[in-house]
Amino acid sequence: MLAPNHHSTAFPLGYSAPPLLEIAVFSFESALIAQQSGADRIELCENPADGGTTPSYGYLKKAIEIIQIPVFPIIRPRGGDFLYSDTEWDIVLNDIRLCKDLGFSGIVTGSLHRDGLVNEAQLQQAVSLAYPMEVTFHRAFDRVSDPLIALEQVIAAGCTRILTSGLHPEVMAGTPLLKQLVQQAANRIVIMPGSGVRSSNLHQLRVATGAREFHSSARLLVPSGMNSLNLTMQENLENISVDAAEISRMKQKVSTPGF
């Protein structure tokens, strides 16, 4: 039996939130571009090669000072799996405290057991500590062993939304499960599709799943601005940024009446 939770998000029967576009960024400059291009919310990350880890203090502080739309830092102490030791979870909790003290409106985190189900104790601890910040359960969800059980666990913990590609690398392949999750969630939590979301598939994704919030990295590789490069090092010094034009196209799509 799942424990009752006092911070859960429940929406009125028949409630339909306006469509929303979240952009994942891996640098402060990208966050600025995303804001200027129409993003509704930013997921703030570092280390794209690891799929996103907790931003540094300086990065967090600059974002909360300058960015005017909601910013949700990811709280993930390392790359790899989502099975955390007690010491690693202490790091997560310390970073949640920091984000709360800095004044962020939400965070993004997640934790699993060895069997692929949600670590309810750790997640409930994170949600309680974060309150009144919103908590998005990140794509650890795409590694769960039973998504329908995991959905109920995340709801019981009090998270506001789940970021998921429907347990597939690319979101369009996961649309059947995404639709099932949206239906089972029944407005108790937001199901936010991500991974491969673009302006070219947004409408199809909306129709296929019933989702109202969408997540994209709108990733763009930018050549290094260095005039001097040591080619012997054989390093890839491209910077990961965001595509301003693509963000604008996606925002236009989700803002279209009847979308």
Backbone hydrogen bonds, N-H to C=O, Kabsch-Sander energy under -0.5 kcal/mol:
donor,donor_aa,acceptor,acceptor_aa,energy
9,T,159,C,-0.6
10,A,8,S,-0.6
11,F,187,N,-1.6
15,Y,12,P,-2.4
20,L,212,R,-2.1
22,E,20,L,-0.5
22,E,214,F,-3.3
23,I,41,R,-2.3
24,A,216,S,-2.0
25,V,43,E,-2.7
31,A,27,S,-1.6
32,L,28,F,-2.0
33,I,29,E,-2.1
34,A,30,S,-2.8
35,Q,31,A,-2.3
36,Q,32,L,-2.6
37,S,33,I,-1.6
38,G,35,Q,-1.3
39,A,34,A,-2.4
40,D,21,L,-2.5
41,R,21,L,-1.3
42,I,70,P,-2.3
43,E,23,I,-2.3
44,L,42,I,-0.7
44,L,72,F,-1.7
45,C,25,V,-2.2
45,C,43,E,-0.6
46,E,53,T,-1.6
50,D,47,N,-1.3
51,G,48,P,-1.6
52,G,47,N,-2.1
53,T,46,E,-2.4
54,T,76,R,-2.2
60,L,56,S,-2.6
61,K,57,Y,-2.9
62,K,58,G,-2.1
63,A,59,Y,-2.0
64,I,60,L,-2.3
65,E,61,K,-1.5
66,I,62,K,-2.0
67,I,63,A,-2.1
72,F,42,I,-3.4
74,I,44,L,-2.6
75,I,108,V,-3.7
76,R,74,I,-0.7
84,Y,82,F,-0.7
89,W,85,S,-2.4
90,D,86,D,-1.8
91,I,87,T,-1.5
92,V,88,E,-1.9
93,L,89,W,-2.5
94,N,90,D,-2.3
95,D,91,I,-2.3
96,I,92,V,-2.2
97,R,93,L,-2.3
98,L,94,N,-2.0
99,C,95,D,-2.3
100,K,96,I,-2.4
101,D,97,R,-2.6
102,L,98,L,-2.2
103,G,99,C,-1.0
103,G,100,K,-0.5
104,F,99,C,-2.2
105,S,71,V,-0.6
106,G,71,V,-0.7
107,I,134,E,-2.3
108,V,73,P,-2.1
109,T,136,T,-2.6
112,L,82,F,-2.8
113,H,117,L,-3.2
116,G,113,H,-1.7
119,N,111,S,-2.2
120,E,118,V,-1.6
123,L,119,N,-2.5
124,Q,120,E,-3.0
125,Q,121,A,-1.8
126,A,122,Q,-2.2
127,V,123,L,-2.6
128,S,124,Q,-2.4
129,L,125,Q,-2.2
130,A,126,A,-2.4
131,Y,127,V,-1.9
133,M,130,A,-2.4
134,E,105,S,-2.4
136,T,107,I,-2.6
137,F,161,R,-2.9
138,H,109,T,-1.9
138,H,136,T,-0.7
141,F,138,H,-2.1
142,D,139,R,-1.1
143,R,140,A,-2.1
144,V,141,F,-1.5
145,S,116,G,-1.9
150,A,146,D,-2.6
151,L,147,P,-2.2
152,E,148,L,-1.3
153,Q,149,I,-1.9
154,V,150,A,-2.6
155,I,151,L,-2.3
156,A,152,E,-2.5
157,A,153,Q,-1.7
158,G,154,V,-0.8
158,G,155,I,-1.0
159,C,154,V,-1.7
160,T,135,V,-2.6
161,R,135,V,-1.2
162,I,190,V,-2.6
163,L,137,F,-2.7
164,T,162,I,-0.6
164,T,192,M,-1.9
171,V,195,S,-3.0
173,A,170,E,-1.0
174,G,170,E,-0.6
174,G,171,V,-0.9
175,T,172,M,-1.0
178,L,174,G,-2.5
179,K,175,T,-2.6
180,Q,176,P,-1.8
181,L,177,L,-2.8
182,V,178,L,-2.6
183,Q,179,K,-2.2
184,Q,180,Q,-2.7
185,A,181,L,-2.8
186,A,182,V,-1.4
188,R,185,A,-2.5
190,V,160,T,-2.2
192,M,162,I,-3.1
192,M,190,V,-0.6
194,G,164,T,-1.3
195,S,215,H,-0.5
201,N,198,R,-1.3
202,L,198,R,-1.1
205,L,201,N,-2.6
206,R,202,L,-2.6
207,V,203,H,-2.5
208,A,204,Q,-2.5
209,T,205,L,-1.8
210,G,206,R,-2.3
213,E,191,I,-0.5
214,F,20,L,-2.3
215,H,193,P,-2.5
216,S,22,E,-2.3
220,L,241,S,-1.9
222,V,239,N,-3.2
229,L,227,N,-0.5
231,L,229,L,-1.1
233,M,230,N,-1.5
234,Q,231,L,-1.1
237,L,235,E,-0.9
239,N,222,V,-3.2
241,S,220,L,-3.4
241,S,239,N,-0.6
243,D,218,A,-2.7
244,A,242,V,-0.9
247,I,243,D,-2.3
248,S,244,A,-2.3
249,R,245,A,-2.1
250,M,246,E,-2.6
251,K,247,I,-2.8
252,Q,248,S,-2.2
253,K,249,R,-2.0
254,V,250,M,-2.5
255,S,251,K,-1.4
256,T,252,Q,-0.5
256,T,253,K,-1.3
259,F,256,T,-2.2
